Amino acid sequence: MNARILRTELTRSLAPWAGVVALATAAALLYLIAEPWSRTTTAWTGQWTSMALWTRTLLFYLWPLAIGVGALQGLRDHRSKISDLLTSTPRPPWHRAATLAGTTASTLVAAFVSLILVGAVQVFAHTEYTHLGWLPISLVGVLALVAGAVLGMGAARALPSVLTPPALAMGAFVFTAVLARTPTGTELGATGAEPNRLALFSPAVEEVPNTFVTLSTSVHLGQTIWMLGVAATGFALLVATAPRTRLLAPAPVLAGAALALLVLPSDPLRMFVVDEAAAKPVCEGSVCVSRAQQTRLAALAGPGKEALRLLHGALGGRAPVTVRENTAVLPDGATPRWSRTTVLFDFDDDMFAAARGEEVTKALIAQGMVPGCSPVGWSTFGSDQFAQTVALGWVLGDLEPLPGTASPALNRDVVARVRPVWEELMALPRAQQLARIDAMRSAALSCEGDAYEVLEGGPSR
């Protein structure tokens, strides 16, 4: 395609509007809607892999849009009633098809790349952990937009109707929605918590689990094969002039699907895999964070060491000796795993999300005493928080609300509710206090009992 033809296509076709609409839609979703991509450690401007995965999430909307816009482009010759005229010219059909497809695809790619560049500039300013592992995620997204646009053009050329573009766009949206999550069971998580292999035929990523995971190589390869098959079928439909040729056009997409099924992982635990480099610890003495969050180590080191000192003063030889960001990756519904010698914490935990200075120390003490047993991915408030409040008050010698974003009214209610338990505990002889605290920690660390019930003097279940 020479510059003159490209310029003509850009000025006289819908191609530029395809890019504008795609970029505007993506920007509106990212900046005007309060979703997980705008907060927590997995914010789309926080880390490279998170940025790539969240932009792939937008393909829930952008991929159907690309298919619909491609179909509108594919109807251009039919609307102009010049199809017969074009077939009588010496210019080969594939050349005209490549010009049409290349122009629309290039504008969609430009829009998607512009979105990535906007995110990349902000990520570069927010993190010191720089790597290229995110590139395959974004490249597959680019390929998906190109394949979708070409498929839309080919389908509209084969079925020239004003209903074709909306039908294709809606069909693509339903396709991605249906495949978003299909039930499977895992040995670690609850049934229905993970997608199966068929879900990977959707180019969109449903969510970003945490900072320490990325899509596996087999997912990249399988989705690339599938999208190449989609693009090949779209192009075959675009250049086909005979009914027999159109009947053979679905062969590439069927072959791509079959090959992709051989490559895509069937085990949900092999779809998202741990990014070992991102999870590698970076330490200052006894306080460690992941490499992905190393910019936060300086602010955590002092409060972390102070928390360890206070815990040792309260628990003696039974106290934790290190503080470390929790980089374990468990599926939704799994029971957390804790350590007696290490305070494991998560920057996305409500207690740590906005904590600074002394509040970080208090949060680490509460976490070290009662780490919490809510299943992974669940948000609960109750027994664990009550036990953390009492345990923090026991270490500090004064009952205080937990750090976090809870309202002042809720904090007052929690303190009032647990005060009798704290006063009863503080009134016991020191040896009995330690015995009850040790029983509480055993229940909390094993997640086999109710820590607050133990503090109340009840049995550990």
N, C-alpha and C positions, 0 to 999 in steps of 0.2 A: 504494500500500500504506500503510494508516494504522498508527499506533503499536500499536493493539490487536492487529491481525492479525500484525504483525511480532513482537510479544511472544509471542503464542501459538505462532507457528512456531518461535521460538527455544527455547521451553521444551518443546515437544512433538515436535520433529523431530531428525534427525541433523545439522542444519546447524551447531550450535556445535561438535560433535565434529569436523566436517570441518576447521574452522579450527584447532582444537587439535592434531589429528594432523598437519596440514600444517606448522604452526609448529614442533612438536616434532621432526618429521622433518628439517626444514631446519636447525634449531639443532644437532641431533645430528651431521649431516654436517659442518657448519662448525666445530664446536668439539671434536668427539671423534675426528675422522679427520684424520691428518696428510697433507694434500694441498697442491698449489701455492697454493690460495686462502688458506693460513695463513702463507705465508712469501714471500720475495723482494719486489721492488718492486711486483709486481702482486697483493699480498695484498688480500683483499677489504675490509680496513679501512684500506688505504693511500691509495687514490685514488678519486675519485668514479666515473670510468668503469669502473675495475676492480671496484668494489663492485657496480655495476649489471650488469656482464657475468657476474660469478661468481654472483650471485643468479639470473641467467637460466640458468646452467649447472645449477642445482638443478632446473630444470624437467624434466630427464631423469627425475626421480623424482616431482616434484610434479604434473606434467601428467597422467601416468597415474593418479595418486592422485585428482586432481580429477575425472577421467572416471569412475573407479570409484565414488567417493562420490556423484557426480551420479546414476549409475545406481541406487544404493541408494535415493536419494530418489525417483527416478522409479518405483520399484516400490511406493511406499508405499500408493497407492490400491488396487493389485492385491492386496497382502498383506492389506489391511483388507477387501477384497471390497465396496468401496463405489463402484466406478467407475460402475455403472449409476445409482446414487442421485445422484451428483454431476452426471451428464449430464442428469438430469431437473430440476435446479434452474435458476432464471432467471439465475443468475450466468454470464456468458460464459466459455467455456473459456480464452480468452487471459488473462482476469483471474486465474483460478486458477493458470494456468501461470506468469504473471509473479510471483505471490506465492511460489510454490514455488522458481522459479529465482532470484528476487531474494534470497531469504533465504540460500540455500546459497552463491550467488556472493558475497554481501556478506561472509560469514564467511571465505571463502577469500581475498578481497581484503584483508580486515582482517589476516589472518595474514601475507600477503606484504608488505603495507605495514609491518607491525610489524617484520618482518625487515629491511626497507630502513631503517627508522628506527634500529634498533640499529646497523646498519653506518654510517649517516650520522653519528651522534653520534661514533663512533670516527674516521671519516675526517676530520671537522671538526677533531678534535684533532691529527691527524697531518700535515695538509698546509695550505699557504697558497694552493694553486692551487684556487680555487673557481669552478665554472661550472655551467651548466644543460644541457650537452650530453648528460649521462647520463640525463636524464628520459625521452626517447623509448625508450631501451632498457628501462627499468623499466615504462613504460606498456604497451608491447607484451607484456611478461610478465604484467601484470595482465589484459590482454585475453585472453591465451591461457588463463589459469586460468578466467576466466568462460566463455569459449567451450567449454572442455573439460567443465566442469560441466554446462552446458546441453545439450551434445551427449550426454553420458551419460544425463541425464534423459530426453531425447527418445527415444534408442535403447531404453532400458528400458521406456518407455511403449509403444513399438511392438513390442518383443519381451519381454513380461513373463515372465521366467524367472529362477530363482535363479542360473543360470549366466551370466546377462548381465553383471552387474557384474564378476566376475573375468575373464571373457573380454574385456570391453572394456578393462579396466585392463592386462591382459597384452598385448593387441593394440596399445595405445598405447605401451607400453614397447618392444615390438619395433619399432614404427614409428620411434620416436626413435633407437633403437640402429642400425637399418639405414641410416637417413639421416644418421647422425652424420658419416661420412666416406665419400665415394665418389670413385673415382680420377679425377683429371684431370691433365694435364701443364701446366706453366707454363714460360715462357722463362727464368725465373730459378731455379726450384726443381726438385726431383726429382719424377718422376711419382708420383702418389698422395699428394702432400704437402698438397694443398688440396681443400676441398669444392667440389662443383659446385652449380648452382642448385637442384636438387631437395633438397639437404640443408637449404636454408633453409625448407622446409615444416615442419621440426621447430622448435618454439618455443624449444628449448634451444640454448645456445651451448656448443660442445664445450670450448673453452679460451680463456684470455686470452693472446694472443701476447706482448704487452708493454704498457708503460704508454702508448705513443704511438699506439695505434690505437683506432679505434672503429668501430661498424657504420655503413655508409653510409646516406644518406637513402633511397635506393632499396630497401634491405633493410627499413628500418622500414615504408615504404609498402606494399611487397609483402606483408610478413607481416601487416600490419594488414588488408589486403583479404582475405587468406586466412582469418584468424581470424574476421572478420566473417561470411564465408560459412559457416564451421563453426558459429558461434553461430546464424545464421539457420536453417540446416538443423536444428539441435537444437531450436530453438523451434518450428519448423514441425511436427516430429515430436511435440512435446509437446502441441500444441493440436489435432493432427489427430484426427478421429473416424471418418473414412471411409477405406476402403482406397485409393480413388483419390487422396485428398489425401496420404496417406503416400507414394504413388508419385511425387508431384510434389515432395516435401520435399527430395530430394537436389539439386534444381536450384540452390539458392544456393551450396552447397559446390562444385559443379562449375563454376559461373560464377566463383566466387571463385578457384578454382585456375587457371582459364584467364587471368583478369585478372592474377593474381599472377605468372604465368609471363612475362607481357609487361612487368612492372615490375621483377622481381628481376634483378639483374645476372648475366650468364652468365660474366663474367670473374672468376676468384677474386680478382684484385688489386683489384677494385672492391667486394668484400664487406666486408673490413676495410680502412679507409682511414686515412691518417695524420691525427691530430689536430694540425693545425699550431700551434694555440695551446699545447698541452701540450709540443710539441717545441721551441718558441721558446727560444733560449739566454738565460740570465741569467748575467752575467759579473762577476767581480771581477778586473780586470786581464787577465792571460793565461789565467785558469782559468774555464771555463764549465760550467754544468750546464743541464739542461732546466728549463723553468718548472715542470714537474710535480715536480721534485726540488729546488727552490730552497732548501728548508729545510736541505739538506745542503751548501750552498755554503760556509758559514762554516767548517765543519770540513775542507773539501777545499782551500780557497784556499792556506793556508800550506804544507801538504805538497806541493801541486801546484807552487807556485813553487820550492820547494826541489828537487823532482825535475827541473824544467827547468834549474835552475842546475847541478846535478850532470851532467845529460846534456850541457849545453853545455861544461862543463869536460872531459868525456871525448871528445866528438865534434867540438867546435869548430863551424864553420859548417854542418856537416851535421846538427846536432842539431835536434830539434823545438822550436818556439817557442811553442806553445800546448797547453793541456790542455782537452779537451772531452768531455763525455758523448756517447757514440755514440747518435744518435737515428735512424740509418738503419733502415728497416724492410724486411727481406728475407725471403722465404719459407723454410721449412725446406728444408735441403739445398743452399742457395745458398752460393757461396764468399764469404767476408767481403771487404770492401773497406777498405783502409787508406790512410793518408796519411803521407808522409815528414816533413811539417812539423807535424803535429798528433798528439798522443797521444790516441787515441780509446779510451775505456774504458766498461765497463758495470757499474753498481752490483750487478748480479746475478752477475757473474763471481766465481768462488770466491775469487780473490785479494782482491777488494774487499768482499765481503759482510760480513765481520766485522772488516775492517782499521781501525785507528785510528792517528792520529799518524804516527810514523815508519814504521809498516807500510804506510800509504798511500803514502808517498814511495817505498818499495821496490817496491810493486806498480806504481806509475806508471812507474818506471824500467824494470822488466821488461817492461811492456806497450809502452812506447815503443821498446824495443830489438827485441822479438820479439812482435808482437801476436797471433800464433796464427792458424792456418789451418783449424781444424776447421770443417766445414760448419755453417751456422746450424741450431741446434736439436739438435746432436749433443754428446755429452759424452765426451771422450777424455782420456787421460793418456799422455804419452810424449815424443816427440821435441821438441815445442814447449816443454814444461816443462823438459826438459833444457837446451835452448838458452837459455831465460829465466834459469835458474839460473846458467849460465856467464856470460851477458851482464851480469846483475846483479852478480856477483862481479867482473867486469872493471871496471865503473864504480866500484864501492865499494872495490876493492882487496883485498877479503876475501870468500871464498866463504861464503855464507849460504843457508839454505833460503828458498824463496819464502814470502811471506805466504799465509795461507789456512787451510782447515780440515783439511788433511791430517794424519794421525797423526804423532807424533814419529818413530816407527819408519820410516815411509815417507820422511819428510824426511831422515833419516840415510842411508837407502839411496840416495836421489837424489844427495845431496851426495857420497857415497862413489863413486858411479858416474861423476859428471862431473868429479871432482877432477883426474884425469890430463889431461883435455882443458883444464881451466882452467889448470893449471900449465904445460902446453905453450904455451898462448897467452900467458901472462904472461912466459914466458922468451924470447919473440921480441922482436926490435927493435921500437921503437915504430911505425915506418912499416909493418912487416909486420903488427903487431897491428891497426892501423887498416885496412889493406887487407882482412884477413880479416873484421873486424867489418863493414866496409862491404859485403862480399860476402854475409855472413850476413843483414844487414838487407835487402838487395835481394831475397834469396830469401824472407825472411819477409814483406816488405811486398807482394810480388807474388803470393805463394802459388804460385809455380812451381818451388820447389825445397825441399830439406830443410835448414833453417837449422842444425840440429845437425851434420849431415854436413859442412857447410861449415866449422863450427868445428873439427871433427876433422881438417880439412885435405883433405877430399874435394871433388869437383866439385859445383857447384850445378846441379841438374837443372832 
